[in-house]
């Protein structure tokens, strides 16, 4: 007899669980907006050197005047980073093939740049001229944000095991709402990056604590369905992001639009019930009993409030309470054989899943398709991918689903290496397919990890292994630089990592229809 039996007695997956899971999942609609925001707030508009007193007056009918000031690159489009030292008026009438313009003297953009405002009215790139020599700063802002997510995973994972899931989640909502909104007021690039780092920390707090509150209040058989449905909120959020970004096209307004709603989430989050499992294991059984009675009443089982007493609760959790008296740290994840094997395998799987996912999802402009449409397509592909994942999780189990999704994503990434660059539609279709498999892998790994780690150290474990995901998301943009050495090298790295993780995933123990472990001893005995 354990806590899972008590959950069944107070209604299983009843009205309380439905409301609880829904309220916890709604903020997921804007989690995608936080992680993928850089595609739009740091979008690179078409640009060229500013020509004083002339550029401002240019329109479609007089754009040919640019020929006198801006040299053409190899693709016969205006150069983004140079201009002629002196005006070359004769180039306006001469065809590019009839004029040897390569011998003309050029210089850097001394007066700054002029940006096209068709695709983006304003982005941090056009705001602070993050182009040409400052181009690496565009990706640096995303790396700094992911560094905040990494730091948050480490900090909030431990804090929530010590101070509770609900309190840390409420604080994370508030931190994200305040700092995320203040990001829109950033007067400089440095201040912007500081706010993004702190916002990233709160994103980790929201994700980790929401997952634990869901898992610890739902019956064993409902975990697969709840995990997959929750991930659909994130998927739909990607499409919402495209709509918000398209309607605003201003990075400051976009930040406000995706962060302001967290004030509402902060307000209604006080309704949540703290994890009764966590309360019992931390010597607060009376509070846990009150929450269980509340759940029973909401689920239409008021008679259970008399049957479930403090003695009944503690007798069900006796073994877990004894184990929880010892203080657990991240080192406990590696001390015992089974926990060590689980942790090492999960580190590789989390890293590779995030590495491949953000390698595909964070540079939408490279596909040559409208960036807003591309974001919708990348979001839409998750629906069929996750439905397939749901069926696989329910019938084949977690281990097979995890390994298969990673190996399939690797095969698609490798296949794209052999597709000629002029077959843009085919390349884009394969990238979308690969993104679908990595999304399915994410769906599985969140659920899988929560089921593998015991209650006494679940949040610490989630924070520990998801740290590798943040490292993967930070490393993914940097790998794109390798295409200067060999065009196919980034794909080889992404695909190779997915193959390794896919094989390692098969070493993890299966958790389908197995009750959640509450102590480290449970894990060692059952595995």
WOTAGI-V326400 format. One record per helix or strand of 2 or more residues. SS is the DSSP state (h for helix, s for strand). FROM is the first residue (numbers start at 0). TO is the last residue. If there is no record, write none. Layout:
ss = {SS | SS}
from = {FROM | FROM}
to = {TO | TO}
This chain:
ss = {h | h | h | s | h | h | s | h | h | h | s | s | h | h | h | h | h | h | h | h | h | h | h | h | h | h | h | h | h | h | h | h | h | h}
from = {2 | 14 | 37 | 46 | 54 | 62 | 82 | 88 | 95 | 100 | 105 | 112 | 123 | 131 | 135 | 164 | 188 | 219 | 250 | 261 | 275 | 284 | 303 | 309 | 317 | 331 | 336 | 363 | 370 | 397 | 423 | 454 | 488 | 519}
to = {8 | 35 | 40 | 48 | 56 | 67 | 83 | 91 | 97 | 102 | 106 | 114 | 127 | 133 | 162 | 184 | 214 | 247 | 258 | 270 | 280 | 297 | 306 | 315 | 323 | 334 | 360 | 366 | 394 | 416 | 451 | 483 | 504 | 525}
